[in-house]
């Protein structure tokens, strides 16, 4: 009998889990980074809409009650909305669109956590506030 050393062979699939992990872990980290940075974008959109709406409402508090025709004091309304935007710390534009309507456009920038989609997320929100005087029937336009 010859003394032949028997060499144990490794199974053919040895190391296949390592390849799978090496491919899947970066993909999962990429998806996680997109979700985290995407949430910053959604926060910026929500914040822009909220700030624009609040600034428009603040402008509509400038009601001119000195005359028989109730309307918005346009100079005071524009100043009130601009002051609100300054206190909120976001740049914006205030437009008086009629005797009882104010439109506010604001830009909000939120920092991103990971920065995969850029260092910050920027969104623009617009709101229109109309002064309602008296009562309305729900069937009227």
C-alpha positions in Angstrom: 0.0 0.0 0.0 1.3 3.3 -0.9 1.1 6.0 1.6 -0.6 8.7 -0.2 -1.6 11.8 1.6 -5.2 12.5 1.2 -5.8 16.1 0.7 -9.1 17.4 1.8 -10.8 19.6 -0.7 -12.8 22.6 0.3 -16.4 22.7 -0.9 -16.9 24.7 -4.1 -19.1 27.3 -2.5 -16.7 28.3 0.1 -16.5 32.1 0.4 -19.8 32.7 -1.5 -21.3 34.4 1.5 -18.4 36.8 1.7 -19.1 37.9 -1.9 -22.8 38.3 -1.2 -22.1 40.5 1.8 -19.5 42.5 -0.1 -22.2 43.3 -2.7 -25.2 43.8 -0.5 -23.8 45.8 2.4 -22.7 48.8 0.2 -26.1 48.6 -1.6 -28.0 48.7 1.7 -25.8 51.6 2.9 -26.6 53.5 -0.3 -30.3 53.0 0.2 -30.1 54.1 3.8 -28.2 57.3 2.8 -30.8 58.0 0.2 -33.6 57.6 2.7 -31.9 59.9 5.3 -31.1 62.6 2.8 -34.5 62.3 1.2 -36.1 62.9 4.5 -34.2 66.2 4.7 -35.7 67.2 1.4 -39.2 66.4 2.7 -38.5 68.4 5.8 -37.5 71.4 3.7 -40.7 71.1 1.6 -42.9 70.9 4.7 -41.1 73.8 6.4 -41.3 76.0 3.3 -45.1 75.4 3.0 -45.6 76.1 6.7 -43.5 79.3 6.8 -45.2 80.6 3.7 -48.7 79.9 5.1 -47.9 81.5 8.4 -46.4 84.6 6.8 -49.5 85.0 4.6 -51.7 84.7 7.6 -49.6 87.2 9.5 -50.0 89.6 6.6 -53.8 89.2 6.7 -53.9 90.5 10.2 -53.2 93.9 8.8 -56.9 94.6 8.2 -57.9 98.2 7.5 -61.1 98.8 9.4 -61.0 102.6 9.1 -63.0 102.6 5.9 -66.4 101.2 5.1 -64.8 98.8 2.6 -62.9 96.3 4.7 -59.7 95.2 3.1 -56.0 94.6 3.8 -53.7 97.6 4.6 -51.2 96.6 1.9 -48.2 98.5 3.2 -48.7 97.1 6.7 -49.4 93.6 5.4 -46.3 93.5 3.3 -44.2 94.7 6.2 -45.8 92.2 8.6 -45.2 89.3 6.3 -41.6 90.4 5.6 -41.0 90.7 9.4 -42.3 87.2 9.9 -40.0 85.8 7.3 -37.0 87.7 8.8 -37.8 86.3 12.2 -38.1 82.8 10.7 -34.8 83.3 9.1 -35.8 82.4 5.5 -35.7 84.6 2.4 -39.0 85.3 0.7 -41.2 87.5 -1.4 -44.5 89.1 -0.4 -47.0 90.1 -3.1 -50.3 91.8 -2.6 -52.5 90.2 -5.2 -55.7 92.2 -4.4 -57.5 94.2 -1.8 -58.0 91.1 0.3 -55.3 88.7 -0.8 -51.6 88.2 0.0 -49.2 85.8 -1.7 -46.0 84.8 0.0 -43.2 82.8 -1.6 -40.4 81.5 0.7 -37.2 79.5 0.1 -36.1 77.1 2.9 -32.7 75.3 3.0 -32.2 72.3 5.3 -28.8 70.6 5.8 -28.6 67.0 4.9 -27.1 64.5 7.3 -25.1 62.3 5.0 -24.7 64.6 2.0 -25.2 62.0 -0.7 -27.6 64.3 -2.6 -25.6 67.4 -1.8 -24.8 69.3 1.4 -28.3 70.8 1.7 -31.9 70.4 0.5 -33.7 73.5 -0.8 -37.4 73.9 -1.3 -39.7 76.8 -2.2 -43.2 77.2 -0.7 -46.0 79.5 -1.8 -49.1 80.4 0.1 -52.1 82.6 -0.7 -54.2 84.0 2.2 -57.5 85.8 1.4 -59.3 87.9 3.9 -62.8 86.6 4.5 -65.3 89.1 5.8 -68.8 88.2 6.9 -70.4 84.8 6.6 -70.4 82.4 3.7 -72.8 79.7 2.6 -71.0 76.5 1.8 -72.7 76.4 -1.6 -71.3 79.6 -2.8 -67.9 79.7 -4.7 
